């Protein structure tokens, strides 16, 4: 992940060098003898500068990679399975997640729970957790746009949505999916979340993790997916309002849970 970021920087630096040190072709009508003599020296200077910058950048990335590997993983005391079952007006029950499903999803551990309020409205919450995102031999989180259709649900609509006034984040951008199966409809939200960043896009999430690695201020990563049924008497907008509200109520509970339960793994615990 850091090397991919480095290659992007190399490309940008290459573009910058081409602007700062443009090709020294002689102007039209100008005597070529003196300018042609200068071109090899100019090209040599450009090559030397580009090589020096590239070498310095790759060396820096190499050091960062080694440094990142030594960063402690952030485990959760008792596991993510201990996530609270009371969120505002919702009471929850937890379900065990098959370890093979957890592994295939790209998570190290997972939480699955059903939350119901007094009116009978339900939200199914799934969270995948990684104590460190820098394990090259592990799958990375994949999105529900892959696994949900494979289980027989039909995508009716996929779009981005912004949830306002989310504690700790302000505006939260999520991906939404309206799915249908045998006449039943469900609304799905999902997003990826680090220590203080959240996004609907897993590539942006990877970039954010790279920035955390450079700053050395975080290694954990979360995939969060709440789902709610769209009842026959409801509109999609009703279901959106329910999930928006649930996200706002759930977020401070999650942030407090992580603050209290996270700890750095020592060498003996890895």
C-alpha positions as CSV (number, residue, x, y, z in Angstrom):
1,X,0.0,0.0,0.0
2,X,2.8,2.4,0.8
3,X,4.7,1.5,-2.3
4,X,1.6,2.2,-4.4
5,X,1.4,5.6,-2.8
6,X,5.2,6.1,-3.5
7,X,4.7,5.3,-7.2
8,X,2.0,7.9,-7.4
9,X,4.4,10.4,-5.9
10,X,7.1,9.4,-8.3
11,X,4.8,10.0,-11.2
12,X,3.9,13.5,-9.9
13,X,7.6,14.3,-9.3
14,X,8.4,13.2,-12.8
15,X,5.8,15.6,-14.1
16,X,7.2,18.4,-12.0
17,X,10.7,17.7,-13.2
18,X,9.5,17.9,-16.8
19,X,8.1,21.3,-16.1
20,X,11.0,22.7,-14.2
21,X,13.6,21.3,-16.6
22,X,11.9,21.3,-20.0
23,X,13.6,19.8,-23.0
24,X,16.2,22.2,-24.3
25,X,15.5,22.1,-28.0
26,X,16.9,25.1,-29.9
27,X,14.4,27.8,-31.0
28,X,13.4,28.1,-34.7
29,X,16.0,30.1,-36.6
30,X,18.5,30.1,-33.8
31,X,22.0,28.9,-34.5
32,X,22.2,25.3,-33.4
33,X,25.9,25.0,-32.6
34,X,25.9,26.6,-29.1
35,X,22.5,25.3,-28.0
36,X,23.2,21.8,-29.2
37,X,26.3,21.8,-27.1
38,X,24.3,22.8,-24.0
39,X,21.6,20.1,-24.5
40,X,23.7,17.1,-23.3
41,X,24.7,19.0,-20.1
42,X,21.0,20.0,-19.5
43,X,19.8,16.4,-20.0
44,X,22.5,15.1,-17.7
45,X,21.4,17.6,-15.0
46,X,17.8,16.5,-15.4
47,X,18.7,12.9,-15.2
48,X,20.8,13.4,-12.1
49,X,18.1,15.4,-10.4
50,X,15.4,12.9,-11.2
51,X,17.5,10.0,-10.1
52,X,18.4,11.7,-6.8
53,X,14.8,12.6,-6.0
54,X,13.6,9.1,-6.9
55,X,16.3,7.4,-4.9
56,X,15.5,9.6,-1.9
57,X,11.8,8.9,-2.1
58,X,12.2,5.2,-2.5
59,X,14.6,5.1,0.4
60,X,12.1,7.1,2.5
61,X,9.3,4.7,1.6
62,X,11.5,1.7,2.4
63,X,12.2,3.2,5.9
64,X,8.5,3.9,6.3
65,X,7.6,0.3,5.3
66,X,10.0,-1.1,7.9
67,X,8.7,1.4,10.5
68,X,5.1,0.5,9.7
69,X,5.8,-3.2,10.2
70,X,7.0,-2.4,13.7
71,X,3.8,-0.4,14.6
72,X,1.8,-2.3,17.2
73,X,-1.5,-3.7,16.3
74,X,-4.6,-2.3,18.1
75,X,-6.5,-5.2,19.5
76,X,-9.8,-5.0,21.3
77,X,-10.1,-6.4,24.8
78,X,-12.7,-9.2,24.6
79,X,-12.9,-8.7,20.8
80,X,-15.3,-6.7,18.7
81,X,-17.9,-9.3,19.6
82,X,-18.3,-7.5,22.9
83,X,-19.8,-4.4,21.2
84,X,-22.7,-2.9,23.2
85,X,-26.2,-4.2,22.6
86,X,-27.9,-1.1,23.7
87,X,-27.9,1.9,21.4
88,X,-30.3,4.8,22.2
89,X,-33.8,3.4,21.8
90,X,-32.5,0.1,20.2
91,X,-32.1,-3.2,22.1
92,X,-29.8,-5.7,20.4
93,X,-29.0,-9.4,20.3
94,X,-25.8,-10.7,18.9
95,X,-25.2,-13.5,16.4
96,X,-22.1,-15.6,16.0
97,X,-20.3,-15.1,12.6
98,X,-18.7,-18.1,10.9
99,X,-14.9,-17.8,11.2
100,X,-14.5,-18.7,7.5
101,X,-16.9,-15.9,6.5
102,X,-14.9,-13.5,8.7
103,X,-11.7,-14.5,7.1
104,X,-13.1,-14.4,3.6
105,X,-14.4,-10.9,4.2
106,X,-11.0,-9.5,5.0
107,X,-11.6,-9.0,8.7
108,X,-9.7,-10.5,11.6
109,X,-12.9,-10.5,13.8
110,X,-16.5,-9.4,13.3
111,X,-19.6,-8.4,15.2
112,X,-23.2,-9.2,14.0
113,X,-26.2,-8.0,15.8
114,X,-29.9,-7.3,15.4
115,X,-31.2,-4.0,17.0
116,X,-34.9,-3.4,17.4
117,X,-36.8,-0.4,18.8
118,X,-40.2,-0.2,20.5
119,X,-42.1,0.1,17.2
120,X,-40.6,-3.2,15.9
121,X,-38.2,-1.5,13.4
122,X,-35.0,-3.5,13.0
123,X,-31.5,-2.7,12.0
124,X,-29.0,-5.5,11.3
125,X,-25.5,-4.3,12.1
126,X,-22.3,-6.0,10.9
127,X,-18.8,-4.7,11.7
128,X,-15.5,-6.2,10.5
129,X,-12.4,-5.2,12.4
130,X,-8.7,-5.4,11.6
131,X,-6.2,-4.6,14.4
132,X,-3.7,-3.7,11.7
133,X,-4.3,-3.0,8.0
134,X,-0.7,-3.7,7.0
135,X,-0.7,-7.5,6.7
136,X,0.4,-8.3,3.1
137,X,-0.7,-11.9,3.5
138,X,-4.4,-11.1,4.4
139,X,-7.4,-10.2,2.3
140,X,-8.5,-6.6,2.4
141,X,-12.1,-5.7,3.1
142,X,-14.4,-6.2,0.1
143,X,-17.7,-4.4,-0.5
144,X,-21.3,-5.7,-0.3
145,X,-21.7,-5.0,-4.0
146,X,-19.9,-8.3,-4.5
147,X,-21.3,-10.6,-1.8
148,X,-24.9,-9.5,-1.6
149,X,-25.8,-10.1,-5.2
150,X,-24.1,-13.5,-5.0
151,X,-26.6,-14.5,-2.2
152,X,-29.6,-14.0,-4.5
153,X,-30.4,-10.3,-3.8
154,X,-31.0,-8.0,-6.8
155,X,-29.5,-4.5,-6.7
156,X,-32.2,-2.0,-7.5
157,X,-30.2,1.1,-6.8
158,X,-26.6,1.9,-5.7
159,X,-25.6,5.5,-4.8
160,X,-23.7,7.6,-2.4
161,X,-25.3,9.4,0.5
162,X,-24.2,12.0,3.1
163,X,-25.4,11.7,6.7
164,X,-25.2,15.0,8.5
165,X,-24.4,15.7,12.1
166,X,-22.6,12.4,12.9
167,X,-20.8,12.7,16.2
168,X,-17.0,12.6,15.8
169,X,-17.2,13.0,12.0
170,X,-19.6,15.7,11.1
171,X,-20.7,14.6,7.6
172,X,-20.4,10.9,7.0
173,X,-20.4,9.7,3.3
174,X,-21.7,6.2,2.9
175,X,-22.6,3.9,0.0
176,X,-26.2,2.8,-0.1
177,X,-27.8,-0.2,-1.8
178,X,-31.5,-0.8,-2.3
179,X,-31.9,-4.6,-2.8
180,X,-34.8,-6.9,-3.4
181,X,-35.4,-10.6,-3.1
182,X,-38.8,-12.5,-3.5
183,X,-40.7,-9.3,-3.0
184,X,-38.8,-8.2,0.1
185,X,-36.7,-5.0,0.0
186,X,-33.8,-4.0,2.2
187,X,-31.7,-0.8,2.4
188,X,-28.0,-1.3,3.0
189,X,-25.5,1.3,4.1
190,X,-21.7,0.6,4.3
191,X,-18.5,2.5,4.8
192,X,-14.9,2.1,5.9
193,X,-13.5,3.8,9.0
194,X,-10.1,4.4,10.6
195,X,-9.3,6.2,13.8
196,X,-10.7,9.6,12.6
197,X,-11.5,9.1,9.0
198,X,-14.5,7.5,7.2
199,X,-15.3,6.9,3.6
200,X,-17.6,5.0,1.3
201,X,-14.6,4.0,-1.0
202,X,-12.2,1.3,-0.1
203,X,-9.4,2.9,-2.2
204,X,-9.8,6.2,-0.3
205,X,-9.7,4.1,2.9
206,X,-6.4,2.6,1.8
207,X,-5.0,6.0,1.1
208,X,-6.2,7.2,4.5
209,X,-4.5,4.2,6.1
210,X,-1.2,5.1,4.3
211,X,-1.4,8.6,5.7
212,X,-2.0,7.2,9.2
213,X,1.1,5.0,8.7
214,X,3.2,8.0,7.7
215,X,2.0,9.9,10.8
216,X,2.3,6.7,12.9
217,X,-1.0,7.4,14.7
218,X,-3.2,4.4,13.8
219,X,-3.2,0.9,12.5
220,X,-6.8,-0.3,13.0
221,X,-9.5,-0.4,10.3
222,X,-13.3,-1.0,10.4
223,X,-15.9,-2.0,7.8
224,X,-19.4,-1.1,9.0
225,X,-22.6,-2.2,7.3
226,X,-26.1,-1.6,8.8
227,X,-29.2,-3.0,7.0
228,X,-32.8,-2.3,7.6
229,X,-35.9,-3.9,6.0
230,X,-38.2,-1.6,3.9
231,X,-41.6,-2.6,5.1
232,X,-44.6,-2.7,2.8
233,X,-46.1,0.4,4.6
234,X,-42.8,2.3,4.2
235,X,-41.1,4.4,1.6
236,X,-37.4,4.1,0.9
237,X,-37.1,7.6,2.5
238,X,-38.5,6.2,5.7
239,X,-35.8,3.5,5.7
240,X,-33.1,6.1,5.0
241,X,-34.2,8.2,7.9
242,X,-34.0,5.2,10.2
243,X,-30.5,4.2,9.1
244,X,-29.4,7.9,9.2
245,X,-30.6,8.1,12.8
246,X,-29.1,4.7,13.8
247,X,-25.7,5.8,12.4
248,X,-25.8,9.0,14.5
249,X,-26.7,7.1,17.6
250,X,-24.3,4.2,17.0
251,X,-21.2,6.3,16.3
252,X,-20.5,7.7,19.8
253,X,-21.1,4.3,21.3
254,X,-18.5,2.8,18.9
255,X,-16.0,5.6,19.5
256,X,-16.3,5.2,23.3
257,X,-16.1,1.4,23.0
258,X,-12.9,1.6,21.0
259,X,-11.4,4.2,23.4
260,X,-12.1,1.9,26.4
261,X,-11.3,-1.5,24.9
262,X,-8.4,-1.0,22.4
263,X,-4.9,-1.9,23.5
264,X,-1.6,-2.3,21.8
265,X,-0.5,-5.9,21.2
266,X,2.9,-6.8,22.6
267,X,5.3,-9.2,20.9
268,X,4.1,-12.1,23.0
269,X,0.4,-11.4,22.0
270,X,0.9,-11.3,18.3
